[in-house]
Amino acid sequence: MSNSKEIRSRIKSINNTGKITRAMEMVSAAKMRKSTESVLKIRDYAHSAWSVLTNLARAFEEHGEGLLEVRAVKSVLIIVVTSNRGLCGSFNSQIMKKVREELNNPKSLKLNRVGEKKIESDVLDKDLKVDFITIGKKGEGLVKKLGRDIIAAFPELTYLPKIEQVKPLSKIVIDEYLNKKYDKVVIAYTDYVSVITQQPKIRQLLPISKIDLEKQIAEMDSLAKEYGLEKPKSEYKVEPSPEGVLAHIIPRLIEMQIYHAILESNASKESARMMAMRSATDAAKDMSEGLNLAYNKIRQMKITQEIAEISAGRAALE
């Protein structure tokens, strides 16, 4: 690029872009702090909730009705948690990549467990029915591109929702499972590990799997022993009846699982967006410095050329 005027225009444009990305980075940093604070606060409660749910699943393993009923998988409902907007690095693409991998090889989707026993479905991969509930507009658009059916969309749950806002979603999930429209319900979300590390995961919600819950507890806290993973079977005294307790407490715990996954995804999203905007700001700075160097070289060449012409003219006159 030899035109100095064009280079100056390019430098100005890149500097303006850098200012925008820097401002977006600061906004994302503020949102990230709120999101991470929310998810860290709820983790202690989530630990206790998962522990209760694990022990209930173990204690009432032979109950085999309602939300504890385990069936051969012929239809699956996947809840996908994404963002409404882009500019957050690979946040959305990574979770959808995870979903596509499961759809292309649905072996784990077709598997259910009762304790240590595995129930494998004999349905062919191509005949497995998979529907979606989307959280976030990006996920809705990507699922439509896959040609899959979306039974409900919740774009308003993408940033620090309240637990009351999750109840309509959890009601759909629980009702559809109880009505036997779906034999398995999973949630695809991004687990917040740190500012620079987020892990896309797919977790089973229904039927309740104590093995999957124990894995989740262990991953959430390295001190998983205190949550009952290696303790003997807990003895629960249930009043007024097992059916009454299960009908009341398990839906609340399922609701908490969904809420926790959304908060984890929110923290991951804002962290990814902050890092993406920081990278964009740094890239703009590097480009601006490179163009400034090129601009200065052109100016120096012009000055050198003018001096040479003046010297040559003077020499000719002499």
C-alpha positions as CSV (number, residue, x, y, z in Angstrom):
1,M,0.0,0.0,0.0
2,S,1.9,3.0,-1.3
3,N,-0.8,5.7,-1.0
4,S,-0.1,7.7,2.3
5,K,-3.6,9.2,2.3
6,E,-5.1,5.7,2.1
7,I,-2.9,4.5,4.9
8,R,-3.9,7.5,7.1
9,S,-7.5,6.7,6.5
10,R,-6.9,3.0,7.3
11,I,-5.1,3.9,10.6
12,K,-8.0,6.2,11.6
13,S,-10.5,3.5,10.9
14,I,-8.6,0.8,12.9
15,N,-8.1,3.2,15.8
16,N,-11.8,3.8,16.0
17,T,-12.5,0.1,15.8
18,G,-10.0,-0.4,18.7
19,K,-11.9,2.1,20.8
20,I,-15.1,0.3,20.2
21,T,-13.7,-3.1,21.1
22,R,-12.1,-1.6,24.1
23,A,-15.4,-0.2,25.3
24,M,-17.1,-3.5,24.6
25,E,-14.4,-5.3,26.6
26,M,-15.0,-3.1,29.6
27,V,-18.8,-3.7,29.4
28,S,-18.2,-7.4,29.1
29,A,-15.8,-7.3,32.1
30,A,-18.5,-5.7,34.2
31,K,-21.1,-8.3,33.1
32,M,-18.7,-11.1,33.6
33,R,-18.1,-10.1,37.2
34,K,-21.8,-10.1,38.0
35,S,-22.3,-13.5,36.2
36,T,-19.3,-15.2,37.9
37,E,-20.4,-13.8,41.2
38,S,-23.9,-15.3,40.7
39,V,-22.7,-18.7,39.6
40,L,-20.2,-19.0,42.4
41,K,-22.8,-18.0,45.0
42,I,-25.2,-20.7,43.8
43,R,-22.6,-23.5,43.6
44,D,-22.9,-24.3,47.3
45,Y,-26.6,-24.7,47.0
46,A,-26.2,-26.7,43.8
47,H,-23.9,-29.1,45.6
48,S,-26.5,-29.7,48.3
49,A,-29.3,-30.0,45.8
50,W,-27.4,-32.5,43.7
51,S,-26.5,-34.5,46.8
52,V,-30.2,-34.7,47.8
53,L,-31.2,-35.6,44.3
54,T,-28.5,-38.3,44.2
55,N,-29.7,-39.8,47.5
56,L,-33.3,-39.7,46.5
57,A,-32.5,-41.4,43.2
58,R,-30.6,-44.1,45.2
59,A,-33.2,-44.4,47.9
60,F,-36.2,-44.7,45.5
61,E,-34.4,-46.5,42.7
62,E,-37.0,-49.3,42.7
63,H,-39.9,-46.8,42.8
64,G,-39.7,-46.6,38.9
65,E,-42.6,-44.2,38.3
66,G,-43.0,-40.6,37.2
67,L,-39.7,-38.8,36.9
68,L,-37.8,-41.8,38.1
69,E,-39.2,-44.1,35.4
70,V,-36.5,-45.3,33.1
71,R,-37.5,-46.3,29.5
72,A,-35.7,-47.5,26.4
73,V,-34.8,-44.4,24.5
74,K,-36.8,-43.7,21.3
75,S,-37.1,-39.9,21.6
76,V,-34.8,-37.3,23.2
77,L,-35.3,-33.7,24.2
78,I,-32.2,-31.5,24.2
79,I,-32.1,-28.1,25.9
80,V,-29.4,-25.9,24.3
81,V,-28.0,-22.9,26.1
82,T,-26.4,-20.2,23.8
83,S,-26.3,-16.4,23.6
84,N,-28.6,-13.9,21.8
85,R,-25.6,-12.1,20.2
86,G,-22.3,-13.0,18.7
87,L,-18.9,-11.4,19.4
88,C,-18.1,-13.9,22.1
89,G,-15.4,-16.0,20.4
90,S,-16.2,-19.7,20.0
91,F,-18.7,-19.8,22.8
92,N,-21.7,-20.7,20.6
93,S,-19.8,-22.7,18.0
94,Q,-18.3,-25.0,20.6
95,I,-21.5,-25.9,22.3
96,M,-23.2,-26.6,18.9
97,K,-20.2,-28.6,17.8
98,K,-20.8,-30.8,20.9
99,V,-24.5,-31.1,20.0
100,R,-23.7,-32.1,16.4
101,E,-21.2,-34.8,17.6
102,E,-24.0,-36.3,19.8
103,L,-26.4,-36.2,16.9
104,N,-23.9,-37.8,14.5
105,N,-23.1,-40.5,17.0
106,P,-26.1,-40.8,19.4
107,K,-24.8,-43.9,21.3
108,S,-24.8,-42.0,24.6
109,L,-28.2,-40.4,23.9
110,K,-29.8,-43.8,23.4
111,L,-28.5,-45.1,26.7
112,N,-30.4,-45.0,30.0
113,R,-29.4,-46.4,33.4
114,V,-31.1,-47.9,36.4
115,G,-28.4,-47.9,39.1
116,E,-25.5,-49.8,37.5
117,K,-27.7,-51.4,34.9
118,K,-27.7,-50.0,31.4
119,I,-30.8,-49.9,29.2
120,E,-29.8,-49.7,25.5
121,S,-32.3,-48.8,22.9
122,D,-32.7,-50.9,19.8
123,V,-33.9,-48.0,17.7
124,L,-31.8,-47.2,14.7
125,D,-29.8,-43.9,14.8
126,K,-31.7,-42.5,11.9
127,D,-35.0,-43.3,13.6
128,L,-34.1,-41.7,16.9
129,K,-36.4,-38.6,17.4
130,V,-34.5,-35.6,18.7
131,D,-36.3,-32.3,19.5
132,F,-34.9,-29.1,21.0
133,I,-35.7,-26.4,23.5
134,T,-33.4,-23.4,22.8
135,I,-32.2,-20.7,25.2
136,G,-30.7,-17.8,23.2
137,K,-31.3,-16.7,19.6
138,K,-28.0,-18.1,18.3
139,G,-28.9,-21.6,19.3
140,E,-32.4,-21.2,17.8
141,G,-30.8,-20.3,14.4
142,L,-28.3,-23.0,14.5
143,V,-30.8,-25.7,15.4
144,K,-33.0,-24.6,12.5
145,K,-30.0,-25.0,10.2
146,L,-29.8,-28.6,11.4
147,G,-33.3,-29.2,10.3
148,R,-34.5,-30.2,13.8
149,D,-37.8,-29.3,15.5
150,I,-37.9,-26.7,18.3
151,I,-40.8,-27.1,20.7
152,A,-40.0,-24.0,22.7
153,A,-37.6,-21.0,22.6
154,F,-36.5,-18.8,25.5
155,P,-34.3,-16.0,24.3
156,E,-35.0,-13.9,27.4
157,L,-33.0,-16.3,29.7
158,T,-29.6,-15.4,28.4
159,Y,-28.4,-13.0,31.1
160,L,-28.8,-13.4,34.9
161,P,-32.4,-14.8,34.9
162,K,-34.3,-15.2,38.1
163,I,-35.4,-18.7,39.2
164,E,-39.0,-17.8,38.6
165,Q,-38.2,-17.3,34.9
166,V,-37.0,-20.9,34.6
167,K,-40.2,-22.4,35.9
168,P,-42.1,-22.4,32.5
169,L,-39.2,-24.2,30.9
170,S,-38.9,-26.8,33.6
171,K,-42.6,-27.3,33.5
172,I,-42.5,-28.1,29.8
173,V,-39.6,-30.6,30.4
174,I,-41.3,-32.4,33.3
175,D,-44.7,-32.5,31.6
176,E,-43.3,-33.9,28.3
177,Y,-41.4,-36.6,30.2
178,L,-44.4,-37.6,32.4
179,N,-46.6,-37.7,29.2
180,K,-43.9,-40.1,27.7
181,K,-43.4,-37.9,24.7
182,Y,-39.6,-38.1,25.4
183,D,-37.7,-40.9,27.0
184,K,-34.7,-38.8,27.9
185,V,-34.0,-35.1,28.5
186,V,-30.5,-33.6,28.4
187,I,-29.1,-30.1,28.6
188,A,-26.2,-28.8,26.5
189,Y,-24.5,-25.8,28.2
190,T,-21.0,-24.4,28.8
191,D,-19.4,-24.9,32.2
192,Y,-17.5,-22.0,33.7
193,V,-14.0,-23.0,34.8
194,S,-12.1,-19.7,34.7
195,V,-11.9,-16.5,32.7
196,I,-9.9,-18.2,29.9
197,T,-11.4,-21.7,30.2
198,Q,-15.0,-22.8,29.5
199,Q,-16.0,-26.4,28.8
200,P,-19.1,-27.3,26.7
201,K,-21.0,-30.2,28.3
202,I,-24.1,-32.3,27.8
203,R,-25.8,-33.4,31.1
204,Q,-28.7,-35.8,31.6
205,L,-31.7,-34.3,33.4
206,L,-34.3,-37.0,33.0
207,P,-34.5,-39.8,33.9
208,I,-32.6,-39.0,37.1
209,S,-29.3,-40.7,37.0
210,K,-27.3,-40.9,40.2
211,I,-24.2,-41.8,38.3
212,D,-24.4,-38.6,36.2
213,L,-25.2,-36.5,39.3
214,E,-22.2,-37.9,41.1
215,K,-19.9,-37.1,38.2
216,Q,-21.3,-33.5,38.2
217,I,-20.7,-33.1,42.0
218,A,-17.1,-34.5,41.6
219,E,-16.4,-32.1,38.8
220,M,-17.8,-29.1,40.6
221,D,-15.8,-29.7,43.7
222,S,-12.6,-31.7,44.3
223,L,-13.8,-32.3,47.8
224,A,-16.7,-34.4,46.5
225,K,-16.5,-36.9,49.4
226,E,-18.3,-34.6,51.7
227,Y,-21.3,-34.8,49.4
228,G,-21.9,-38.5,49.9
229,L,-20.1,-40.0,46.9
230,E,-18.2,-42.5,49.1
231,K,-20.5,-42.7,52.0
232,P,-22.9,-45.6,52.6
233,K,-26.4,-45.4,51.5
234,S,-28.3,-42.7,53.3
235,E,-31.4,-43.7,55.2
236,Y,-34.3,-41.3,54.5
237,K,-37.3,-41.1,56.6
238,V,-40.1,-40.0,54.2
239,E,-43.3,-38.4,55.4
240,P,-46.1,-38.4,54.5
241,S,-45.3,-40.8,51.7
242,P,-42.6,-41.4,49.1
243,E,-45.0,-40.4,46.3
244,G,-45.8,-37.1,48.0
245,V,-42.1,-36.2,48.5
246,L,-41.1,-37.2,45.0
247,A,-43.9,-35.3,43.4
248,H,-42.9,-32.1,45.3
249,I,-39.1,-32.1,45.6
250,I,-37.8,-33.7,42.4
251,P,-39.4,-31.0,40.1
252,R,-37.8,-28.3,42.2
253,L,-34.4,-30.0,42.0
254,I,-34.8,-30.4,38.2
255,E,-35.6,-26.7,38.0
256,M,-32.4,-26.0,40.0
257,Q,-30.3,-28.1,37.6
258,I,-31.6,-26.1,34.6
259,Y,-31.1,-22.8,36.4
260,H,-27.6,-23.7,37.4
261,A,-26.7,-24.7,33.9
262,I,-27.9,-21.3,32.6
263,L,-25.9,-19.4,35.1
264,E,-22.8,-21.4,34.2
265,S,-23.3,-20.6,30.6
266,N,-23.9,-16.9,31.3
267,A,-20.5,-16.6,33.1
268,S,-18.8,-18.5,30.3
269,K,-20.4,-16.3,27.7
270,E,-19.4,-13.0,29.2
271,S,-15.8,-14.4,29.9
272,A,-15.6,-15.5,26.3
273,R,-16.9,-12.1,25.0
274,M,-14.4,-10.2,27.2
275,M,-11.5,-12.2,26.0
276,A,-12.7,-11.9,22.3
277,M,-12.9,-8.1,22.6
278,R,-9.5,-8.0,24.3
279,S,-8.0,-10.0,21.5
280,A,-9.7,-7.7,18.9
281,T,-8.4,-4.6,20.7
282,D,-4.8,-6.0,20.8
283,A,-5.1,-6.9,17.1
284,A,-6.3,-3.4,16.2
285,K,-3.3,-2.0,18.1
286,D,-0.9,-4.2,16.3
287,M,-2.4,-3.4,12.9
288,S,-2.3,0.3,13.7
289,E,1.4,0.1,14.7
290,G,2.2,-1.8,11.5
291,L,0.4,0.8,9.3
292,N,2.1,3.7,11.2
293,L,5.5,2.1,10.4
294,A,4.5,1.8,6.7
295,Y,3.2,5.4,6.7
296,N,6.5,6.7,8.2
297,K,8.5,4.7,5.7
298,I,6.6,6.3,2.8
299,R,7.1,9.8,4.3
300,Q,10.8,9.1,4.7
301,M,11.0,7.9,1.1
302,K,9.3,11.0,-0.1
303,I,11.5,13.3,2.0
304,T,14.6,11.5,0.7
305,Q,13.4,11.7,-2.8
306,E,12.8,15.5,-2.5
307,I,16.2,16.1,-1.0
308,A,17.8,14.0,-3.8
309,E,15.9,16.1,-6.5
310,I,16.9,19.4,-4.9
311,S,20.5,18.2,-4.7
312,A,20.5,17.1,-8.3
313,G,19.0,20.4,-9.4
314,R,21.6,22.4,-7.5
315,A,24.4,20.3,-9.0
316,A,23.0,20.9,-12.5
317,L,22.9,24.6,-12.0
318,E,26.5,24.6,-10.8
